[in-house]
Amino acid sequence: MPPRFLNVPVEVQIQWPRKEAVVTFGACEIIVFPPSPDHDASLHIDLTHTHLSDVEAGSVLSQFLSIAAWVDDTFAVLLPGWSGNPVPCRPKRQTRSWPSSILDNWCNAWHPIADERSRRALAIYREAMNMQHFHSLPYAVLGFYKILESAYPDGSERGKKLEQQVADLLAHDGLKIYQLREIGFDLNKSPEQIANFLYRAGRQAVAHANKDPTINPKNSSRPIFDGMRIMHYQSHDAQSCSLSPSPDG
């Protein structure tokens, strides 16, 4: 059967090869194009060669970008693509994104993550980073907290981990006094009180519309969610604990 490519443009801030590259990711070969004045950066998979459906190949690309988003700690969005071309077809430019790096090839050597829970956490992390980039702060907070739930299913352990992260940030001046004041606290408040606020206002309020407190995303102000920075750090740390330290793991 002739080749049939899935072509997917991306809007990303992760490191990106400067030249066309072919990357092996598990059993798949992914063709990566850099941006140009007329084209967005893009990813391509031969559906015939891999025996994948459009949906299955899209899942592979999502896993691929989720790892890169975690490694580079920034957003990575798959835009709507299409399939059917016998050769990779570069998408016309629709964004202002111009990802690059100092490398011609793909910028990390990670393979697919075998553990399903870790894959899910990576996917949630990328979505949370995307929400943060596109200024949907309440849902970014919710995403970061869901990673904590995945990494630490036990609520008591999860609460202690979050308290410890707050304490570490306070001890190392990672959280400034004005940031605490904007979420209604000062340096006299305990890590437990701040962690409880992040749980109630950053998880419960966004996830549930029938419980107090609730958040209307239309009316929520940025200062309320400055605590997201704590959630971001803690979720990245939690995800680090669940992944192999070796790119080949």
C-alpha positions as CSV (number, residue, x, y, z in Angstrom):
1,M,0.0,0.0,0.0
2,P,1.2,3.5,-0.7
3,P,2.3,5.8,2.1
4,R,-0.4,7.9,3.8
5,F,0.9,10.6,6.1
6,L,-0.7,12.2,9.1
7,N,0.4,15.9,9.1
8,V,0.0,17.9,12.3
9,P,1.1,21.5,12.9
10,V,2.2,22.5,16.3
11,E,2.5,25.7,18.4
12,V,5.3,25.1,20.9
13,Q,8.0,26.7,22.9
14,I,10.0,23.5,23.4
15,Q,13.4,23.1,21.8
16,W,13.0,22.2,18.1
17,P,15.4,21.0,15.5
18,R,16.7,23.6,13.1
19,K,16.5,21.2,10.1
20,E,14.2,18.5,9.0
21,A,14.8,15.5,11.2
22,V,13.6,11.9,11.5
23,V,13.1,10.7,15.1
24,T,12.5,7.1,16.2
25,F,10.0,7.0,19.0
26,G,9.2,3.5,20.1
27,A,8.2,1.6,16.9
28,C,7.4,4.8,15.1
29,E,9.4,7.1,12.9
30,I,8.3,10.8,13.3
31,I,9.3,13.3,10.7
32,V,9.9,16.7,12.3
33,F,9.9,19.9,10.2
34,P,11.2,23.3,11.5
35,P,9.1,26.4,11.0
36,S,9.6,28.6,7.9
37,P,8.2,32.0,6.8
38,D,5.3,30.1,5.1
39,H,4.9,27.1,7.3
40,D,4.4,26.2,11.0
41,A,6.6,23.6,12.7
42,S,5.0,20.2,12.2
43,L,5.1,16.5,13.0
44,H,4.3,13.7,10.5
45,I,3.7,9.9,10.7
46,D,3.2,7.4,7.9
47,L,0.0,5.7,8.9
48,T,0.5,2.9,6.3
49,H,4.0,2.0,7.6
50,T,3.0,2.1,11.3
51,H,-0.4,0.5,10.8
52,L,-1.9,3.2,13.0
53,S,-5.2,5.0,12.7
54,D,-5.4,8.8,12.7
55,V,-6.4,8.7,16.4
56,E,-3.7,6.2,17.4
57,A,-1.0,8.2,15.6
58,G,-2.3,11.4,17.2
59,S,-1.9,9.7,20.6
60,V,1.7,8.8,19.7
61,L,2.4,12.5,18.8
62,S,0.7,13.6,22.1
63,Q,3.0,11.3,24.1
64,F,6.0,12.6,22.1
65,L,5.2,16.2,22.9
66,S,4.2,15.5,26.5
67,I,7.7,14.2,27.2
68,A,9.3,17.2,25.5
69,A,7.0,19.7,27.4
70,W,8.1,18.1,30.7
71,V,11.8,18.0,29.8
72,D,11.8,21.7,28.7
73,D,9.1,22.8,31.3
74,T,7.0,24.7,28.8
75,F,3.9,24.5,26.6
76,A,3.5,22.3,23.5
77,V,0.2,22.3,21.5
78,L,-0.9,19.9,18.8
79,L,-3.0,21.9,16.3
80,P,-5.6,20.3,14.1
81,G,-4.1,18.3,11.2
82,W,-5.1,16.0,8.4
83,S,-4.1,12.8,6.7
84,G,-4.0,11.2,3.3
85,N,-1.0,12.7,1.5
86,P,1.5,10.2,0.1
87,V,4.4,12.4,1.3
88,P,4.7,14.7,4.4
89,C,2.8,17.9,3.6
90,R,3.9,20.9,5.6
91,P,1.0,23.0,7.0
92,K,0.6,26.6,6.0
93,R,1.5,29.1,8.7
94,Q,-1.3,30.0,11.1
95,T,0.7,31.0,14.2
96,R,3.6,33.3,15.1
97,S,5.5,30.5,16.8
98,W,9.1,29.9,15.7
99,P,10.6,27.2,17.8
100,S,14.3,26.4,17.4
101,S,17.4,25.3,19.3
102,I,21.1,25.0,18.7
103,L,20.7,21.4,17.4
104,D,19.8,20.1,13.9
105,N,18.2,16.9,15.4
106,W,15.6,16.2,18.0
107,C,16.6,17.7,21.3
108,N,16.1,14.8,23.7
109,A,16.5,11.0,23.6
110,W,13.5,9.9,25.6
111,H,11.6,6.8,24.6
112,P,7.9,6.2,25.2
113,I,7.0,5.8,28.9
114,A,5.9,2.3,29.7
115,D,3.9,3.1,32.9
116,E,0.4,4.1,32.1
117,R,0.0,6.3,35.2
118,S,3.2,8.2,34.3
119,R,2.0,8.7,30.7
120,R,-1.3,10.1,32.0
121,A,0.5,12.4,34.4
122,L,2.8,13.7,31.6
123,A,-0.3,14.3,29.4
124,I,-2.0,16.3,32.2
125,Y,1.2,18.2,32.8
126,R,1.4,19.3,29.2
127,E,-2.3,20.4,29.2
128,A,-1.7,22.4,32.4
129,M,1.3,24.1,30.8
130,N,-0.8,24.9,27.7
131,M,-3.6,26.3,29.9
132,Q,-1.0,28.4,31.8
133,H,0.4,29.8,28.5
134,F,-3.1,30.6,27.1
135,H,-4.0,32.4,30.4
136,S,-6.6,29.9,31.7
137,L,-5.0,30.0,35.1
138,P,-7.8,28.2,37.1
139,Y,-7.6,25.2,34.9
140,A,-3.8,25.2,34.9
141,V,-4.0,25.0,38.7
142,L,-6.4,22.1,38.5
143,G,-4.2,20.3,36.1
144,F,-1.1,20.7,38.3
145,Y,-3.1,19.4,41.3
146,K,-4.3,16.4,39.3
147,I,-0.7,15.4,38.8
148,L,-0.2,15.4,42.6
149,E,-3.3,13.2,42.9
150,S,-1.8,10.8,40.3
151,A,1.7,10.7,42.0
152,Y,0.4,10.6,45.5
153,P,-3.0,8.8,45.5
154,D,-3.2,8.8,49.3
155,G,-4.7,12.2,50.4
156,S,-2.8,12.4,53.6
157,E,0.6,11.8,51.9
158,R,-0.4,14.3,49.2
159,G,-1.2,17.0,51.7
160,K,2.1,16.5,53.5
161,K,4.0,16.7,50.1
162,L,2.3,20.0,49.3
163,E,2.9,21.4,52.7
164,Q,6.6,20.5,52.4
165,Q,6.9,22.2,49.0
166,V,5.3,25.4,50.5
167,A,7.7,25.2,53.4
168,D,10.7,24.8,51.1
169,L,9.7,27.8,49.0
170,L,9.2,30.0,52.0
171,A,12.6,28.8,53.5
172,H,14.5,29.6,50.2
173,D,12.7,32.8,49.5
174,G,11.2,31.2,46.4
175,L,7.9,32.8,47.2
176,K,7.9,36.6,47.7
177,I,5.9,38.4,50.4
178,Y,3.8,40.3,47.8
179,Q,2.8,37.0,46.2
180,L,1.6,35.7,49.6
181,R,-0.3,38.9,50.2
182,E,-2.0,38.6,46.9
183,I,-3.5,35.2,47.9
184,G,-4.4,36.5,51.3
185,F,-1.5,35.4,53.4
186,D,1.7,36.6,55.0
187,L,4.9,35.1,56.3
188,N,3.3,34.4,59.6
189,K,1.0,31.8,58.1
190,S,1.9,28.2,58.2
191,P,2.7,26.0,55.2
192,E,-0.3,23.9,56.2
193,Q,-2.7,26.9,56.0
194,I,-1.3,27.9,52.6
195,A,-1.4,24.3,51.3
196,N,-5.0,24.0,52.4
197,F,-5.9,27.2,50.5
198,L,-4.3,25.9,47.4
199,Y,-6.3,22.7,47.7
200,R,-9.6,24.5,48.4
201,A,-9.2,27.4,45.9
202,G,-7.0,25.7,43.4
203,R,-8.6,22.3,43.2
204,Q,-12.0,22.1,44.8
205,A,-13.2,25.5,43.6
206,V,-12.4,24.8,40.0
207,A,-13.3,21.2,39.8
208,H,-16.8,21.5,41.4
209,A,-19.6,24.0,40.8
210,N,-21.9,22.7,43.5
211,K,-19.5,23.2,46.5
212,D,-18.1,26.2,48.4
213,P,-15.9,27.8,47.5
214,T,-16.5,27.9,43.8
215,I,-14.7,29.8,41.0
216,N,-16.3,31.4,38.0
217,P,-13.4,31.4,35.4
218,K,-15.0,34.5,33.8
219,N,-14.6,36.5,37.0
220,S,-11.4,35.0,38.6
221,S,-8.5,37.4,39.0
222,R,-4.9,36.5,38.4
223,P,-3.7,37.3,42.0
224,I,-5.9,34.6,43.4
225,F,-4.0,32.1,41.4
226,D,-0.5,33.2,42.0
227,G,-0.3,30.1,44.2
228,M,-0.2,28.2,40.9
229,R,3.6,28.6,41.0
230,I,3.7,26.3,44.0
231,M,1.5,23.8,42.3
232,H,3.7,24.0,39.2
233,Y,6.9,23.3,41.1
234,Q,5.4,20.5,43.2
235,S,3.7,18.8,40.2
236,H,7.0,18.8,38.2
237,D,8.8,17.4,41.3
238,A,6.1,14.7,41.7
239,Q,6.4,13.7,38.0
240,S,10.2,13.6,38.3
241,C,9.7,11.0,41.1
242,S,7.6,8.7,38.8
243,L,9.8,8.7,35.8
244,S,13.0,6.8,35.2
245,P,16.1,9.1,35.4
246,S,17.5,7.4,32.3
247,P,16.2,8.6,28.9
248,D,16.2,4.9,27.9
249,G,13.9,3.9,30.7
